[in-house]
Amino acid sequence: MIPRAGVLALLLALAGTAGVRAETGLPPILREVGYDQRLGEQVPLDLPFRDEAGRTVTLRQYLGDKPVLLVPAYYECPMLCTLVLNGVVSALRALPFDIGREFRVVTVSFDPTETSELAAAKKERYLTEYRRPGAEAGWHFLVGDESSIRPVMASIGFRYAWDEAAKQFAHASGIVVLTPGGRVSHYFYGVEFPPRDLRLAFVEASNERIGSLVDQLLLFCFHYDPATGRYSQVALNAVRLGGVLTMLALGTFVFVMLRRDRAQRTHRPEVASGSHTAC
């Protein structure tokens, strides 16, 4: 038999994909959790938290020049938060971008009783799984008091509640991309996150200050759908881009052929003409 905690985690993972309030037919505890979309909302940046080393910090310290992946997860969660963090590290390992170089990650516990020691243990585990040098300076695990946690979670529309019967928090699953200025840019729901979509979200949130020409072309052809938390292809733009690329290819072909023909005529030996005189 599946334990109650496992059933609850499964329901919450499914609820996290909708981004809306749960149906009234669900258990009362589940009606209090979910994600309410707050696209464009400013996250409070000056509330005090404590990092994995016990230092007092604010979110402002991690913003300003790079987009930030904000991960709401408490560290003693028996199942769902672990699935979310596993999904995060799996997606980030598939990206060509590096934590700390093109973007930062901030994991915030929404359990006010958790400590910096728990945060440090979680950080060590996921840095080991990420396996890229320098990430320790770009991935931060925070804890804080209720007076700091609640406003941040409210700003991203993340709703959660304590389930006394299960002795754990009921909460949705998902992550949020913030702009360098701290505004909500993208939501990704569930426990698995497509690397391509995350990559495009970072590029878009940074105002295209990171990424390659390929990323710019993909952003032209793909559009972020807030309802699903995914990028879908924009057919008209894809057709337009295909037409432009076809014209460029044809133009390049004609140019190369004209140059080749001109070069052949220039280097062709001249045939002697006129009469010959005999001695």
C-alpha positions in Angstrom: 0.0 0.0 0.0 1.3 3.5 -0.9 1.9 5.5 2.3 -0.2 8.6 3.0 2.8 10.8 2.4 3.4 9.3 -1.0 -0.2 9.8 -2.1 -0.1 13.4 -0.9 3.1 14.0 -2.8 1.6 12.6 -5.9 -1.5 14.7 -5.7 0.6 17.8 -5.0 2.9 17.2 -7.9 -0.2 16.9 -10.2 -1.7 20.0 -8.7 1.5 21.9 -9.3 1.2 21.5 -13.0 -2.0 23.6 -13.2 -0.9 26.8 -11.6 -4.5 27.4 -10.3 -6.5 26.8 -7.2 -7.4 23.2 -6.5 -10.9 21.9 -7.1 -13.3 21.9 -4.1 -13.6 18.1 -4.4 -10.0 17.6 -3.2 -9.2 17.2 0.5 -9.3 20.5 2.4 -5.6 20.7 2.9 -5.0 20.5 -0.8 -7.4 23.4 -1.5 -4.9 25.7 0.3 -1.9 24.9 -1.8 -0.8 25.6 -5.4 0.8 28.2 -7.6 -1.0 31.5 -8.4 0.7 33.1 -11.4 2.4 36.4 -10.5 4.2 37.2 -13.8 6.0 40.5 -13.6 5.6 40.7 -9.8 8.5 42.2 -7.8 10.0 39.8 -5.3 10.9 41.5 -2.0 14.7 41.7 -2.0 15.6 43.2 1.4 14.1 40.7 3.8 16.7 38.9 6.0 17.5 35.2 5.5 20.4 33.0 6.7 22.5 31.1 4.2 24.1 27.7 4.5 27.0 29.2 6.5 24.7 30.9 9.0 25.4 34.4 7.6 22.5 36.9 7.3 21.8 37.6 3.7 19.1 39.1 1.5 17.9 38.1 -2.0 19.3 41.4 -3.4 22.8 40.0 -2.9 22.1 37.4 -5.6 20.4 39.6 -8.1 21.4 42.6 -10.2 23.4 41.2 -13.0 22.1 37.6 -13.7 18.8 35.8 -13.8 18.0 33.7 -10.8 16.3 30.3 -10.5 14.2 30.4 -7.3 13.4 27.0 -5.9 10.9 26.8 -3.0 11.7 23.6 -1.1 12.1 22.7 2.6 15.0 20.5 3.4 13.3 17.8 5.6 10.5 17.2 3.1 10.0 13.4 2.9 9.4 13.3 -0.8 8.2 16.0 -3.1 10.9 18.7 -2.5 13.6 16.0 -3.1 11.9 15.2 -6.4 11.9 18.9 -7.4 15.6 19.4 -6.5 16.5 16.2 -8.3 14.7 17.5 -11.4 16.4 20.8 -11.1 19.9 19.4 -10.9 19.2 17.0 -13.7 18.0 19.8 -16.0 20.9 22.1 -15.1 23.5 19.4 -15.8 22.1 19.3 -19.4 22.5 23.1 -19.9 25.5 24.6 -21.6 25.2 27.5 -19.1 27.0 27.2 -15.7 25.6 28.1 -12.3 27.3 31.3 -11.1 28.4 32.4 -14.6 25.2 32.9 -16.7 22.7 32.5 -13.8 22.3 31.8 -10.1 20.1 29.4 -8.1 18.6 30.2 -4.8 16.7 27.5 -2.9 14.5 28.9 -0.1 13.1 26.8 2.7 9.5 27.7 3.6 9.8 25.9 6.9 10.8 28.5 9.5 12.1 25.9 11.9 14.9 24.7 9.6 18.5 25.6 10.2 21.6 26.6 8.3 23.1 23.2 9.1 20.3 21.5 7.1 20.8 23.9 4.3 24.5 23.2 4.2 23.9 19.4 4.0 21.5 19.9 1.2 23.9 22.2 -0.7 26.8 19.7 -0.4 24.6 16.9 -1.7 23.4 18.8 -4.8 26.7 20.4 -5.6 28.2 16.9 -5.6 25.5 15.8 -8.1 25.9 18.9 -10.3 29.6 18.2 -10.7 30.8 21.5 -12.1 33.6 23.6 -10.5 32.7 27.0 -9.1 29.0 26.3 -8.6 29.3 26.7 -4.8 29.5 30.5 -5.3 26.3 30.5 -7.4 23.9 28.1 -5.7 22.6 29.2 -2.3 20.4 27.4 0.2 18.6 29.7 2.6 16.5 29.5 5.7 14.6 32.3 7.4 11.8 33.4 9.8 8.1 33.3 8.9 8.2 37.1 8.6 10.7 36.8 5.7 9.4 33.5 4.1 5.7 34.4 3.8 6.2 37.6 1.7 8.6 36.0 -0.7 6.4 33.0 -1.2 3.3 35.2 -1.7 5.1 37.3 -4.3 5.6 34.2 -6.5 2.1 32.9 -5.8 3.4 29.8 -3.9 0.8 28.6 -1.4 1.5 25.9 1.2 0.0 24.7 4.5 1.1 22.5 7.4 -0.6 19.1 7.4 -0.8 18.2 11.1 -2.0 14.6 10.4 1.0 13.9 8.1 3.4 16.1 10.1 4.6 17.7 6.9 3.9 20.7 4.6 1.4 20.3 1.8 2.7 22.3 -1.2 2.7 22.4 -5.0 5.8 21.6 -7.0 7.6 23.9 -9.4 10.3 26.5 -9.8 10.4 30.2 -10.8 12.9 32.2 -13.0 13.5 35.8 -11.9 14.9 38.6 -13.9 18.1 40.3 -12.7 15.9 42.9 -11.2 14.0 40.4 -9.2 10.7 40.2 -11.1 8.9 36.9 -11.8 9.6 35.9 -15.4 8.8 32.2 -15.9 7.1 29.3 -14.1 7.9 25.7 -14.5 5.6 23.2 -12.8 6.0 19.6 -11.7 9.2 17.7 -10.9 10.9 17.5 -14.3 12.0 20.5 -16.2 12.9 20.5 -19.9 16.5 21.8 -20.3 15.7 23.6 -23.6 12.8 25.5 -21.9 15.0 26.5 -18.9 17.7 27.6 -21.3 15.3 29.9 -23.2 13.9 31.2 -20.0 17.3 32.3 -18.7 18.1 33.9 -22.1 14.7 35.7 -22.1 14.9 36.8 -18.4 18.4 38.2 -19.0 17.0 40.4 -21.9 19.1 38.2 -24.2 22.4 39.3 -22.6 23.4 35.6 -22.4 23.1 32.8 -25.0 24.1 32.3 -28.6 22.7 33.1 -32.0 21.0 29.8 -31.9 19.2 30.8 -28.7 18.0 34.1 -30.3 16.6 32.1 -33.3 14.9 29.6 -30.9 13.3 32.5 -29.0 12.0 33.8 -32.4 10.4 30.5 -33.2 9.2 29.5 -29.7 6.9 31.3 -27.4 6.5 30.8 -23.6 3.0 29.7 -22.6 2.4 30.7 -18.9 -0.6 28.3 -18.6 1.6 25.3 -19.2 5.0 26.6 -18.2 6.5 25.5 -21.5 7.8 26.9 -24.7 5.7 26.0 -27.8 6.6 26.6 -31.4 5.2 29.7 -33.1 4.3 28.3 -36.5 4.2 31.6 -38.4 7.6 32.7 -37.1 9.1 29.3 -37.9 7.8 29.6 -41.5 9.2 33.1 -41.7 12.6 32.0 -40.4 12.6 29.1 -42.8 11.9 31.4 -45.7 14.7 33.8 -44.6 17.2 30.9 -44.2 16.2 29.5 -47.6 16.7 32.9 -49.3 20.1 33.2 -47.6 21.1 29.8 -48.8 20.0 30.5 -52.4 21.8 33.9 -52.3 25.0 32.3 -51.0 24.8 29.6 -53.7 24.4 32.1 -56.5 27.2 34.3 -55.1 29.6 31.4 -54.9 28.7 30.2 -58.4 29.2 33.6 -59.9 32.6 34.0 -58.3 33.7 30.6 -59.5 32.6 31.4 -63.0 34.4 34.7 -63.0 37.6 33.1 -61.6 37.5 30.4 -64.4 37.2 33.1 -67.1 40.0 35.1 -65.6 42.5 32.2 -65.5 41.5 30.6 -68.9 44.5 30.7 -71.3 44.1 32.8 -74.4 44.1 31.1 -77.8 46.6 32.6 -80.3 44.9 34.1 -83.4 46.1 35.6 -86.7 48.2 34.4 -89.7 51.6 32.6 -89.5 54.6 33.8 -91.5 56.8 31.2 -93.1 60.6 31.8 -93.6 
